[in-house]
Amino acid sequence: MKPESPINAIPPIIIVLTLVIVAVECTMQLADLGIVGGARGVGWRVAAIQDYGFSGAVLDRMLVHGDYSFEMMRRLVTYPFINANLTQAAFCAALTLALGKFTAEFYGGIKIFVLYAVTAIIGALAFGLLAPNNYPLIGGFPSVYGLIGAYTYALWLNLGAMGQNQLQAFRLIAVLLGLQLLFGLFFETGYGWVAELTGFVVGFALSLLLAPGGWTAFLGRMRQRS
């Protein structure tokens, strides 16, 4: 009999999401160094942000001018894979891999892919409504925060099953928001927090439906508490 690995396999969809982030950033790094794309390669990152990033101006074109072309709509799901620099890409890739693995084990790989996409879309729409038109949204942190929302709900369920204080499940997001506030006091962090906080709320809310038993199980637990 083949022995089981002590480490559960990472779901393929999580690996694919992570590899896309890594592949895009590797291409950008090579272009920045002039290894690919030649002289034009140096401007690839800026061009990618302009062509695949999201912004309030893009939302205006959709809502005000009725431009729902593929070029506009694709930005809702492509911006998470375009990063400002290597550091942002590394954090996005690592957190997507780690959080994606845990949440996919609890909810299932396909459900987590849906959550990743939906939090990216709704996070972008919230950003577009509140941020200045010329401020771009790039990077996968809105979807990462969506995974944190799913992780928080899974932890909330596990703590409840063990009879422990379920508020402990919110420690991670509390720490992250505290750090966000701290950095905001000393550095210009922009409006990305709008999409990130939206991603967390949407990820947590979606988890009510995506968790085993879905909405019915959630209502049953609420009735037991009342």
N, C-alpha and C positions, 0 to 999 in steps of 0.2 A: 504494500500500500504506500502511495506517495505521501510523504508527510506534508501537512498543511503549513503554509507560510505564516509566521507570527504576525506579519504585516499584511493587512487586507489589500487586495489589488485596488489601485486607483481606477475609478470608472473611466472608460475611454473618452467620454464627452468632456470630462474635466481636463484630461491630458491634451485633447485637441484645443480647447480654449486657451490653455496655458502656452501651448506651442505656437499658436497664432500670435499671442502677445510677444513671445520671445523672438519669433521669426521676423516680425515687423521691426522690432527694435534693433535686432542684429543688422537688418538691411539698412536702417537709418544710421547706425554707427559706422558701417562700412562706407556709406555715402558721405557722412560727415568727414571721414578721413580721406575721401577722394579715391577709395579703392574701387568702388562701383559707381557708375553714372558719370564719371569724369568731373569736369568743372560744374556741370549742372547738378550733380549729385549732392553738392553742398546745400542746395536749396530744396531738397526733397522733403525734409521734415516740415518746413514752412508750407510747401505746396500740399502736403498730406493734411495738415491742419486746416487749410483753406478748403480742400476738396472733400474731406471726410469728417471733420470736426463739426460740432453743433454750436449754435449760438442763438441769441434772441433775434438776430436778423433773419436767420433761417426760419424760425417759427413765424416771424412776421410775413415772410414770403408765402408760407403755407396758409395762414389764417386770413391775412389781409388781401393777398393777391391770388389766393386759390391755387398756388403752385404746389401740387402734390406729385410732381415728377419723381422718377426713380432717383435722380441726382439729389433731390432734397430729402426724400424719405429714407434713403439708405443711411444718412448721417445719424439717425436715431440708434442704429445698431453698429455703426462702424467706429464711432468716436472712442469706445472703450479700448480699442486696439492701437490707438495713436497716442503716444506718450510724449511729454515735453523733454524728457531726458532719460538716461540709463537708470538713474535712481528710482524714478517713478515707475518705470517699466519693471524693474526688479521687484519692487514691493508689490505691485499689482499681480505679477506672475506668481510670486511666492504665496501670497494670501489667497489667490484663486485656487492654487493647488492644495493648500492646507485646508482651508475652509470648505472648498468644493469636495474634497475627499470625505470629510466628516459628514457634511450635510447630505451628500449623495448616498452614503451608507444608511442614513436614517430615512430620507424621503424617496430616494431613487434617482438615478442619473438623469432621466428624461425630465422629471419634475424640476430638478435643479437647473437644467438648461433653460426651461421655460421661465423659471424665477429669475435667472441671470438676465435673460432678454427683456422681460417685462420691467424689471427694476431699472435697467438701462434706459428704456423708452420713457417711462414715467418720470424718472430722475431728470432726463433731458428736457422734458416738457415743463417741469417745475422750474428748472434753471432758465429756460427760455423766457418764462413769464416774469422772472424777478431780476435777472442779471441784465446789465447794459447790453445793447444790441451788438456791439463790437467785441464783447468779451467771449473768447472761445471756451467751450467745454471739451476736454480731451481726457483720456485715461480711464482705466477701469474701476476707479474707486466707488462710483455709485453702485455698480453691480457687486463689488466686494462688500459694501455696506449692506446690500440686499442679502448676501450670504451670511453676514453677521446677524441680520434679523432672523434668518432661518435657524442659525445656530442657537440664538438666544431662545427662540421658542422651543427648540428641541431640548435645550438644557432646562428650561422652565418645566417642561413635562417630566423630565427625569427627576428633578428635584421634588416635584409634587408626588411622584410615585414612591420616592424614598421618605416622604414625610418631612422634608427639610424646607427651609425658608426659600420660596421661589423667587423672591426679589434678588437673590444672589445671582440669578441668571443675567441680570442687567448690569453687572459689574463691568463687563468688557466694553459695552457701548458707553457707559458712564465715564470710564477712563479715557476712551477715544475722544469723546466730546470735550472732556476737560483739557486734553492735550490740544485739541483744535482751538479751543478758546485761548489757551496760553500762547500758542503760536500766533494767533490772530492779534494778540496784544502787542507783540514785538515785531512781527513780520506781516507783510502784505500777502495774505493767503487767498485773496480773490473771493469769488462767489461759488467755488466748487462745493462748499459745505451745503449749499441748497440742494444740489443733486444727491449728495451723499446722505444727508439726513432723510431726504425723501426716499432714497433707496432702502434705508434701514426700515422705515415705517412700512413701506410697501412689501419688503421681504418678510417682515414679521406678520403682516396681515395675510399675505398669500399663504404663509405656513399653516394658518388655520384650516385652509382648504387642502393643502398638499400633504399634510401630516397623515399618518395612518388613521383611518376612520373619518378624516376630513371634518367638515362642519358638524356632522351628526355627533361625532365623538366629542367635539368641543362643547356643544350644547348639553350633552349628557354630563360632562364634568361640571359645567356651570350649575346644572340643576342639583347635582349632589352637594354643591357648596351652599346652595340657598336653603 
